[in-house]
Amino acid sequence: MLQAGWREDELTNALSAYADITFPVPVPRPKPYLQAREAFLYLVSFIALYVTAFSLITLIFGFIDRAFPDPLSYRGAFQGQYISGSMRMALASIIITFPVYLFLMWRLTKDSAVYPERRQSRLRKWLTYLTLVIASSIITGDLITMLAKLLGGDLTIPFILKVLTILLIIGSIFGYYLWDLRQSEKVDQQ
């Protein structure tokens, strides 16, 4: 294969499609597949994750705004009503979407334990990488905004708390899915 012009990584990838067993005929490994049910479960679970994260950030921002009210806010007298309304909506979203996310991920993990080839789902990998791209973009934007505020001398305690909130929540999601991706790659190599 190398003499035919295959690169080393292409050769390794092609040969990894076959099981490492002693049998006179090469036995192919199961190929990743995609079922409509699985696509539905993964899409809904990742959407629930995004809604939960956004709602948790909104809820914490509301607590920060209540703890450190801005006297120069354009909302004036309506600031308390605005914060209460957004906090109610964020809490309601968390109450609905977080259990949905946990249930769907539990279900998908359970299915993966019974059918290990489902762990190789291309949609799961694509959504995981998409989540990593979105999370890294948000973290980068958050750090850029913090640096711009620092350079402008506009850092306030509420702003720093909001930056830390985003870094903690989105960083946790990034860290978990990066770890999960590495775990599945280790399993794929075995």
CNS distance restraints for C-alpha pairs under 8 A (distance, minus, plus):
assign (resid   1 and name CA) (resid   5 and name CA) 6.72 0.50 0.50
assign (resid   1 and name CA) (resid   6 and name CA) 5.70 0.50 0.50
assign (resid   1 and name CA) (resid  11 and name CA) 7.02 0.50 0.50
assign (resid   2 and name CA) (resid   6 and name CA) 4.90 0.50 0.50
assign (resid   2 and name CA) (resid   7 and name CA) 6.56 0.50 0.50
assign (resid   2 and name CA) (resid   8 and name CA) 7.22 0.50 0.50
assign (resid   2 and name CA) (resid  11 and name CA) 7.44 0.50 0.50
assign (resid   6 and name CA) (resid  10 and name CA) 6.16 0.50 0.50
assign (resid   6 and name CA) (resid  11 and name CA) 6.19 0.50 0.50
assign (resid   7 and name CA) (resid  11 and name CA) 6.17 0.50 0.50
assign (resid   8 and name CA) (resid  12 and name CA) 6.25 0.50 0.50
assign (resid   9 and name CA) (resid  13 and name CA) 6.04 0.50 0.50
assign (resid  10 and name CA) (resid  14 and name CA) 6.02 0.50 0.50
assign (resid  11 and name CA) (resid  15 and name CA) 6.11 0.50 0.50
assign (resid  12 and name CA) (resid  16 and name CA) 6.01 0.50 0.50
assign (resid  13 and name CA) (resid  17 and name CA) 6.90 0.50 0.50
assign (resid  14 and name CA) (resid  18 and name CA) 7.95 0.50 0.50
assign (resid  16 and name CA) (resid 189 and name CA) 7.89 0.50 0.50
assign (resid  17 and name CA) (resid  28 and name CA) 5.76 0.50 0.50
assign (resid  17 and name CA) (resid  29 and name CA) 5.39 0.50 0.50
assign (resid  17 and name CA) (resid  30 and name CA) 7.97 0.50 0.50
assign (resid  17 and name CA) (resid  31 and name CA) 7.99 0.50 0.50
assign (resid  18 and name CA) (resid  26 and name CA) 6.46 0.50 0.50
assign (resid  18 and name CA) (resid  27 and name CA) 5.50 0.50 0.50
assign (resid  18 and name CA) (resid  28 and name CA) 4.17 0.50 0.50
assign (resid  18 and name CA) (resid  29 and name CA) 5.07 0.50 0.50
assign (resid  19 and name CA) (resid  26 and name CA) 7.48 0.50 0.50
assign (resid  19 and name CA) (resid  27 and name CA) 5.70 0.50 0.50
assign (resid  19 and name CA) (resid  28 and name CA) 5.88 0.50 0.50
assign (resid  19 and name CA) (resid  29 and name CA) 5.40 0.50 0.50
assign (resid  21 and name CA) (resid  27 and name CA) 7.88 0.50 0.50
assign (resid  23 and name CA) (resid  27 and name CA) 7.74 0.50 0.50
assign (resid  30 and name CA) (resid 117 and name CA) 6.68 0.50 0.50
assign (resid  31 and name CA) (resid 117 and name CA) 7.56 0.50 0.50
assign (resid  32 and name CA) (resid 117 and name CA) 6.56 0.50 0.50
assign (resid  32 and name CA) (resid 118 and name CA) 6.96 0.50 0.50
assign (resid  32 and name CA) (resid 120 and name CA) 5.38 0.50 0.50
assign (resid  32 and name CA) (resid 121 and name CA) 5.31 0.50 0.50
assign (resid  32 and name CA) (resid 122 and name CA) 6.46 0.50 0.50
assign (resid  33 and name CA) (resid 118 and name CA) 7.42 0.50 0.50
assign (resid  33 and name CA) (resid 120 and name CA) 7.89 0.50 0.50
assign (resid  33 and name CA) (resid 121 and name CA) 5.99 0.50 0.50
assign (resid  33 and name CA) (resid 122 and name CA) 7.11 0.50 0.50
assign (resid  34 and name CA) (resid  38 and name CA) 6.80 0.50 0.50
assign (resid  34 and name CA) (resid  39 and name CA) 6.85 0.50 0.50
assign (resid  34 and name CA) (resid 121 and name CA) 6.51 0.50 0.50
assign (resid  34 and name CA) (resid 122 and name CA) 7.21 0.50 0.50
assign (resid  34 and name CA) (resid 123 and name CA) 7.15 0.50 0.50
assign (resid  35 and name CA) (resid  39 and name CA) 6.19 0.50 0.50
assign (resid  36 and name CA) (resid  40 and name CA) 6.13 0.50 0.50
assign (resid  37 and name CA) (resid  41 and name CA) 6.25 0.50 0.50
assign (resid  38 and name CA) (resid  42 and name CA) 6.11 0.50 0.50
assign (resid  39 and name CA) (resid  43 and name CA) 5.98 0.50 0.50
assign (resid  39 and name CA) (resid 123 and name CA) 6.79 0.50 0.50
assign (resid  40 and name CA) (resid  44 and name CA) 6.04 0.50 0.50
assign (resid  41 and name CA) (resid  45 and name CA) 6.00 0.50 0.50
assign (resid  41 and name CA) (resid 104 and name CA) 6.41 0.50 0.50
assign (resid  41 and name CA) (resid 108 and name CA) 7.59 0.50 0.50
assign (resid  42 and name CA) (resid  46 and name CA) 6.14 0.50 0.50
assign (resid  42 and name CA) (resid 104 and name CA) 7.72 0.50 0.50
assign (resid  42 and name CA) (resid 108 and name CA) 7.94 0.50 0.50
assign (resid  42 and name CA) (resid 123 and name CA) 7.67 0.50 0.50
assign (resid  42 and name CA) (resid 124 and name CA) 6.60 0.50 0.50
assign (resid  42 and name CA) (resid 127 and name CA) 7.93 0.50 0.50
assign (resid  43 and name CA) (resid  47 and name CA) 6.14 0.50 0.50
assign (resid  43 and name CA) (resid 127 and name CA) 7.86 0.50 0.50
assign (resid  44 and name CA) (resid  48 and name CA) 6.02 0.50 0.50
assign (resid  44 and name CA) (resid 101 and name CA) 7.79 0.50 0.50
assign (resid  45 and name CA) (resid  49 and name CA) 6.18 0.50 0.50
assign (resid  45 and name CA) (resid 100 and name CA) 7.09 0.50 0.50
assign (resid  45 and name CA) (resid 101 and name CA) 4.89 0.50 0.50
assign (resid  45 and name CA) (resid 104 and name CA) 5.83 0.50 0.50
assign (resid  45 and name CA) (resid 105 and name CA) 6.73 0.50 0.50
assign (resid  46 and name CA) (resid  50 and name CA) 6.27 0.50 0.50
assign (resid  46 and name CA) (resid 101 and name CA) 7.38 0.50 0.50
assign (resid  46 and name CA) (resid 127 and name CA) 7.43 0.50 0.50
assign (resid  47 and name CA) (resid  51 and name CA) 6.19 0.50 0.50
assign (resid  48 and name CA) (resid  52 and name CA) 5.96 0.50 0.50
assign (resid  48 and name CA) (resid  97 and name CA) 5.10 0.50 0.50
assign (resid  48 and name CA) (resid  98 and name CA) 6.60 0.50 0.50
assign (resid  48 and name CA) (resid 100 and name CA) 6.72 0.50 0.50
assign (resid  48 and name CA) (resid 101 and name CA) 5.36 0.50 0.50
assign (resid  49 and name CA) (resid  53 and name CA) 6.12 0.50 0.50
assign (resid  49 and name CA) (resid  97 and name CA) 7.37 0.50 0.50
assign (resid  49 and name CA) (resid  98 and name CA) 6.99 0.50 0.50
assign (resid  49 and name CA) (resid 101 and name CA) 6.03 0.50 0.50
assign (resid  50 and name CA) (resid  54 and name CA) 6.13 0.50 0.50
assign (resid  51 and name CA) (resid  55 and name CA) 5.97 0.50 0.50
assign (resid  51 and name CA) (resid  93 and name CA) 7.20 0.50 0.50
assign (resid  51 and name CA) (resid  94 and name CA) 7.71 0.50 0.50
assign (resid  51 and name CA) (resid  97 and name CA) 6.88 0.50 0.50
assign (resid  52 and name CA) (resid  56 and name CA) 6.01 0.50 0.50
assign (resid  52 and name CA) (resid  93 and name CA) 6.70 0.50 0.50
assign (resid  52 and name CA) (resid  94 and name CA) 5.25 0.50 0.50
assign (resid  52 and name CA) (resid  97 and name CA) 5.90 0.50 0.50
assign (resid  52 and name CA) (resid  98 and name CA) 5.78 0.50 0.50
assign (resid  53 and name CA) (resid  57 and name CA) 6.20 0.50 0.50
assign (resid  53 and name CA) (resid 169 and name CA) 6.88 0.50 0.50
assign (resid  53 and name CA) (resid 170 and name CA) 7.44 0.50 0.50
assign (resid  54 and name CA) (resid  58 and name CA) 6.18 0.50 0.50
assign (resid  55 and name CA) (resid  59 and name CA) 6.03 0.50 0.50
assign (resid  55 and name CA) (resid  89 and name CA) 7.91 0.50 0.50
assign (resid  55 and name CA) (resid  90 and name CA) 4.46 0.50 0.50
assign (resid  55 and name CA) (resid  91 and name CA) 6.97 0.50 0.50
assign (resid  55 and name CA) (resid  93 and name CA) 6.33 0.50 0.50
assign (resid  55 and name CA) (resid  94 and name CA) 6.21 0.50 0.50
assign (resid  56 and name CA) (resid  60 and name CA) 6.18 0.50 0.50
assign (resid  56 and name CA) (resid  90 and name CA) 6.62 0.50 0.50
assign (resid  56 and name CA) (resid  91 and name CA) 7.60 0.50 0.50
assign (resid  56 and name CA) (resid  94 and name CA) 6.88 0.50 0.50
assign (resid  57 and name CA) (resid  61 and name CA) 6.02 0.50 0.50
assign (resid  57 and name CA) (resid 165 and name CA) 6.75 0.50 0.50
assign (resid  57 and name CA) (resid 166 and name CA) 6.67 0.50 0.50
assign (resid  57 and name CA) (resid 169 and name CA) 7.48 0.50 0.50
assign (resid  58 and name CA) (resid  62 and name CA) 6.19 0.50 0.50
assign (resid  58 and name CA) (resid  86 and name CA) 7.27 0.50 0.50
assign (resid  58 and name CA) (resid  87 and name CA) 6.86 0.50 0.50
assign (resid  58 and name CA) (resid  90 and name CA) 6.19 0.50 0.50
assign (resid  59 and name CA) (resid  63 and name CA) 6.52 0.50 0.50
assign (resid  59 and name CA) (resid  86 and name CA) 7.45 0.50 0.50
assign (resid  59 and name CA) (resid  87 and name CA) 5.07 0.50 0.50
assign (resid  59 and name CA) (resid  90 and name CA) 5.60 0.50 0.50
assign (resid  59 and name CA) (resid  91 and name CA) 6.72 0.50 0.50
assign (resid  60 and name CA) (resid  64 and name CA) 6.22 0.50 0.50
assign (resid  60 and name CA) (resid 162 and name CA) 7.99 0.50 0.50
assign (resid  60 and name CA) (resid 165 and name CA) 7.41 0.50 0.50
assign (resid  61 and name CA) (resid  65 and name CA) 6.09 0.50 0.50
assign (resid  61 and name CA) (resid 162 and name CA) 6.30 0.50 0.50
assign (resid  62 and name CA) (resid  66 and name CA) 6.17 0.50 0.50
assign (resid  62 and name CA) (resid  83 and name CA) 5.62 0.50 0.50
assign (resid  62 and name CA) (resid  84 and name CA) 7.59 0.50 0.50
assign (resid  62 and name CA) (resid  86 and name CA) 7.41 0.50 0.50
assign (resid  62 and name CA) (resid  87 and name CA) 6.01 0.50 0.50
assign (resid  63 and name CA) (resid  67 and name CA) 6.12 0.50 0.50
assign (resid  64 and name CA) (resid  68 and name CA) 5.98 0.50 0.50
assign (resid  64 and name CA) (resid 158 and name CA) 6.15 0.50 0.50
assign (resid  64 and name CA) (resid 161 and name CA) 7.34 0.50 0.50
assign (resid  64 and name CA) (resid 162 and name CA) 7.53 0.50 0.50
assign (resid  65 and name CA) (resid  69 and name CA) 5.29 0.50 0.50
assign (resid  65 and name CA) (resid  70 and name CA) 7.43 0.50 0.50
assign (resid  65 and name CA) (resid  83 and name CA) 7.59 0.50 0.50
assign (resid  65 and name CA) (resid 158 and name CA) 7.12 0.50 0.50
assign (resid  66 and name CA) (resid  80 and name CA) 7.76 0.50 0.50
assign (resid  66 and name CA) (resid  83 and name CA) 7.68 0.50 0.50
assign (resid  68 and name CA) (resid 158 and name CA) 6.39 0.50 0.50
assign (resid  71 and name CA) (resid  76 and name CA) 7.56 0.50 0.50
assign (resid  72 and name CA) (resid  76 and name CA) 7.60 0.50 0.50
assign (resid  73 and name CA) (resid  79 and name CA) 7.79 0.50 0.50
assign (resid  75 and name CA) (resid  79 and name CA) 4.99 0.50 0.50
assign (resid  78 and name CA) (resid  82 and name CA) 6.14 0.50 0.50
assign (resid  79 and name CA) (resid  83 and name CA) 6.10 0.50 0.50
assign (resid  80 and name CA) (resid  84 and name CA) 6.06 0.50 0.50
assign (resid  81 and name CA) (resid  85 and name CA) 6.06 0.50 0.50
assign (resid  82 and name CA) (resid  86 and name CA) 6.19 0.50 0.50
assign (resid  83 and name CA) (resid  87 and name CA) 5.98 0.50 0.50
assign (resid  84 and name CA) (resid  88 and name CA) 6.09 0.50 0.50
assign (resid  85 and name CA) (resid  89 and name CA) 6.29 0.50 0.50
assign (resid  86 and name CA) (resid  90 and name CA) 6.05 0.50 0.50
assign (resid  87 and name CA) (resid  91 and name CA) 6.00 0.50 0.50
assign (resid  88 and name CA) (resid  92 and name CA) 6.07 0.50 0.50
assign (resid  89 and name CA) (resid  93 and name CA) 6.10 0.50 0.50
assign (resid  90 and name CA) (resid  94 and name CA) 6.22 0.50 0.50
assign (resid  91 and name CA) (resid  95 and name CA) 6.14 0.50 0.50
assign (resid  92 and name CA) (resid  96 and name CA) 6.34 0.50 0.50
assign (resid  93 and name CA) (resid  97 and name CA) 5.81 0.50 0.50
assign (resid  93 and name CA) (resid  98 and name CA) 7.96 0.50 0.50
assign (resid  94 and name CA) (resid  98 and name CA) 5.38 0.50 0.50
assign (resid  95 and name CA) (resid  99 and name CA) 6.97 0.50 0.50
assign (resid  96 and name CA) (resid 100 and name CA) 6.67 0.50 0.50
assign (resid  97 and name CA) (resid 101 and name CA) 6.10 0.50 0.50
assign (resid  98 and name CA) (resid 102 and name CA) 6.18 0.50 0.50
assign (resid  99 and name CA) (resid 103 and name CA) 5.94 0.50 0.50
assign (resid 100 and name CA) (resid 104 and name CA) 6.07 0.50 0.50
assign (resid 101 and name CA) (resid 105 and name CA) 6.06 0.50 0.50
assign (resid 102 and name CA) (resid 106 and name CA) 5.98 0.50 0.50
assign (resid 103 and name CA) (resid 107 and name CA) 6.08 0.50 0.50
assign (resid 104 and name CA) (resid 108 and name CA) 6.06 0.50 0.50
assign (resid 105 and name CA) (resid 109 and name CA) 5.94 0.50 0.50
assign (resid 106 and name CA) (resid 110 and name CA) 6.03 0.50 0.50
assign (resid 107 and name CA) (resid 111 and name CA) 6.18 0.50 0.50
assign (resid 108 and name CA) (resid 112 and name CA) 6.12 0.50 0.50
assign (resid 109 and name CA) (resid 113 and name CA) 6.27 0.50 0.50
assign (resid 110 and name CA) (resid 114 and name CA) 6.57 0.50 0.50
assign (resid 111 and name CA) (resid 115 and name CA) 5.92 0.50 0.50
assign (resid 111 and name CA) (resid 116 and name CA) 7.95 0.50 0.50
assign (resid 111 and name CA) (resid 118 and name CA) 7.46 0.50 0.50
assign (resid 112 and name CA) (resid 116 and name CA) 4.95 0.50 0.50
assign (resid 112 and name CA) (resid 117 and name CA) 7.16 0.50 0.50
assign (resid 112 and name CA) (resid 118 and name CA) 5.36 0.50 0.50
assign (resid 112 and name CA) (resid 119 and name CA) 5.49 0.50 0.50
assign (resid 115 and name CA) (resid 119 and name CA) 7.86 0.50 0.50
assign (resid 116 and name CA) (resid 120 and name CA) 7.79 0.50 0.50
assign (resid 117 and name CA) (resid 121 and name CA) 7.49 0.50 0.50
assign (resid 119 and name CA) (resid 124 and name CA) 7.97 0.50 0.50
assign (resid 119 and name CA) (resid 184 and name CA) 7.02 0.50 0.50
assign (resid 120 and name CA) (resid 124 and name CA) 7.69 0.50 0.50
assign (resid 120 and name CA) (resid 125 and name CA) 7.60 0.50 0.50
assign (resid 120 and name CA) (resid 184 and name CA) 7.58 0.50 0.50
assign (resid 120 and name CA) (resid 188 and name CA) 7.47 0.50 0.50
assign (resid 121 and name CA) (resid 125 and name CA) 6.46 0.50 0.50
assign (resid 122 and name CA) (resid 126 and name CA) 6.06 0.50 0.50
assign (resid 123 and name CA) (resid 127 and name CA) 6.02 0.50 0.50
assign (resid 124 and name CA) (resid 128 and name CA) 6.00 0.50 0.50
assign (resid 125 and name CA) (resid 129 and name CA) 6.09 0.50 0.50
assign (resid 125 and name CA) (resid 181 and name CA) 7.59 0.50 0.50
assign (resid 126 and name CA) (resid 130 and name CA) 6.02 0.50 0.50
assign (resid 127 and name CA) (resid 131 and name CA) 6.01 0.50 0.50
assign (resid 128 and name CA) (resid 132 and name CA) 6.24 0.50 0.50
assign (resid 128 and name CA) (resid 177 and name CA) 6.41 0.50 0.50
assign (resid 128 and name CA) (resid 181 and name CA) 7.38 0.50 0.50
assign (resid 129 and name CA) (resid 133 and name CA) 6.17 0.50 0.50
assign (resid 130 and name CA) (resid 134 and name CA) 6.15 0.50 0.50
assign (resid 131 and name CA) (resid 135 and name CA) 5.94 0.50 0.50
assign (resid 131 and name CA) (resid 174 and name CA) 7.42 0.50 0.50
assign (resid 131 and name CA) (resid 177 and name CA) 7.77 0.50 0.50
assign (resid 132 and name CA) (resid 136 and name CA) 5.93 0.50 0.50
assign (resid 132 and name CA) (resid 174 and name CA) 5.65 0.50 0.50
assign (resid 132 and name CA) (resid 177 and name CA) 7.05 0.50 0.50
assign (resid 132 and name CA) (resid 178 and name CA) 7.20 0.50 0.50
assign (resid 133 and name CA) (resid 137 and name CA) 6.06 0.50 0.50
assign (resid 134 and name CA) (resid 138 and name CA) 6.21 0.50 0.50
assign (resid 135 and name CA) (resid 139 and name CA) 6.14 0.50 0.50
assign (resid 135 and name CA) (resid 170 and name CA) 5.82 0.50 0.50
assign (resid 135 and name CA) (resid 171 and name CA) 7.19 0.50 0.50
assign (resid 135 and name CA) (resid 173 and name CA) 7.34 0.50 0.50
assign (resid 135 and name CA) (resid 174 and name CA) 5.81 0.50 0.50
assign (resid 136 and name CA) (resid 140 and name CA) 5.98 0.50 0.50
assign (resid 136 and name CA) (resid 174 and name CA) 7.16 0.50 0.50
assign (resid 137 and name CA) (resid 141 and name CA) 6.05 0.50 0.50
assign (resid 138 and name CA) (resid 142 and name CA) 5.98 0.50 0.50
assign (resid 138 and name CA) (resid 170 and name CA) 7.51 0.50 0.50
assign (resid 139 and name CA) (resid 143 and name CA) 6.18 0.50 0.50
assign (resid 139 and name CA) (resid 166 and name CA) 7.43 0.50 0.50
assign (resid 139 and name CA) (resid 167 and name CA) 6.20 0.50 0.50
assign (resid 139 and name CA) (resid 170 and name CA) 6.98 0.50 0.50
assign (resid 139 and name CA) (resid 171 and name CA) 7.19 0.50 0.50
assign (resid 140 and name CA) (resid 144 and name CA) 6.13 0.50 0.50
assign (resid 141 and name CA) (resid 145 and name CA) 6.07 0.50 0.50
assign (resid 142 and name CA) (resid 146 and name CA) 6.18 0.50 0.50
assign (resid 142 and name CA) (resid 163 and name CA) 6.38 0.50 0.50
assign (resid 142 and name CA) (resid 166 and name CA) 7.37 0.50 0.50
assign (resid 142 and name CA) (resid 167 and name CA) 7.51 0.50 0.50
assign (resid 143 and name CA) (resid 147 and name CA) 6.12 0.50 0.50
assign (resid 143 and name CA) (resid 163 and name CA) 7.76 0.50 0.50
assign (resid 144 and name CA) (resid 148 and name CA) 6.10 0.50 0.50
assign (resid 145 and name CA) (resid 149 and name CA) 6.18 0.50 0.50
assign (resid 146 and name CA) (resid 150 and name CA) 6.09 0.50 0.50
assign (resid 146 and name CA) (resid 155 and name CA) 7.83 0.50 0.50
assign (resid 146 and name CA) (resid 160 and name CA) 7.70 0.50 0.50
assign (resid 146 and name CA) (resid 163 and name CA) 7.03 0.50 0.50
assign (resid 147 and name CA) (resid 151 and name CA) 6.06 0.50 0.50
assign (resid 148 and name CA) (resid 152 and name CA) 6.14 0.50 0.50
assign (resid 149 and name CA) (resid 153 and name CA) 6.04 0.50 0.50
assign (resid 149 and name CA) (resid 154 and name CA) 5.03 0.50 0.50
assign (resid 149 and name CA) (resid 155 and name CA) 5.67 0.50 0.50
assign (resid 150 and name CA) (resid 154 and name CA) 6.08 0.50 0.50
assign (resid 150 and name CA) (resid 155 and name CA) 5.62 0.50 0.50
assign (resid 155 and name CA) (resid 159 and name CA) 6.42 0.50 0.50
assign (resid 155 and name CA) (resid 160 and name CA) 6.83 0.50 0.50
assign (resid 156 and name CA) (resid 160 and name CA) 6.24 0.50 0.50
assign (resid 157 and name CA) (resid 161 and name CA) 6.13 0.50 0.50
assign (resid 158 and name CA) (resid 162 and name CA) 6.14 0.50 0.50
assign (resid 159 and name CA) (resid 163 and name CA) 6.20 0.50 0.50
assign (resid 160 and name CA) (resid 164 and name CA) 6.16 0.50 0.50
assign (resid 161 and name CA) (resid 165 and name CA) 6.06 0.50 0.50
assign (resid 162 and name CA) (resid 166 and name CA) 6.32 0.50 0.50
assign (resid 163 and name CA) (resid 167 and name CA) 6.19 0.50 0.50
assign (resid 164 and name CA) (resid 168 and name CA) 5.95 0.50 0.50
assign (resid 165 and name CA) (resid 169 and name CA) 6.16 0.50 0.50
assign (resid 166 and name CA) (resid 170 and name CA) 5.71 0.50 0.50
assign (resid 166 and name CA) (resid 171 and name CA) 7.57 0.50 0.50
assign (resid 167 and name CA) (resid 171 and name CA) 5.19 0.50 0.50
assign (resid 167 and name CA) (resid 172 and name CA) 7.96 0.50 0.50
assign (resid 168 and name CA) (resid 172 and name CA) 5.90 0.50 0.50
assign (resid 169 and name CA) (resid 173 and name CA) 6.47 0.50 0.50
assign (resid 170 and name CA) (resid 174 and name CA) 6.11 0.50 0.50
assign (resid 171 and name CA) (resid 175 and name CA) 5.94 0.50 0.50
assign (resid 172 and name CA) (resid 176 and name CA) 6.02 0.50 0.50
assign (resid 173 and name CA) (resid 177 and name CA) 6.17 0.50 0.50
assign (resid 174 and name CA) (resid 178 and name CA) 6.00 0.50 0.50
assign (resid 175 and name CA) (resid 179 and name CA) 6.06 0.50 0.50
assign (resid 176 and name CA) (resid 180 and name CA) 6.07 0.50 0.50
assign (resid 177 and name CA) (resid 181 and name CA) 5.95 0.50 0.50
assign (resid 178 and name CA) (resid 182 and name CA) 6.25 0.50 0.50
assign (resid 179 and name CA) (resid 183 and name CA) 6.19 0.50 0.50
assign (resid 180 and name CA) (resid 184 and name CA) 6.26 0.50 0.50
assign (resid 181 and name CA) (resid 185 and name CA) 6.18 0.50 0.50
assign (resid 182 and name CA) (resid 186 and name CA) 6.19 0.50 0.50
assign (resid 183 and name CA) (resid 187 and name CA) 6.38 0.50 0.50
assign (resid 184 and name CA) (resid 188 and name CA) 6.10 0.50 0.50
assign (resid 185 and name CA) (resid 189 and name CA) 6.23 0.50 0.50
assign (resid 186 and name CA) (resid 190 and name CA) 6.60 0.50 0.50
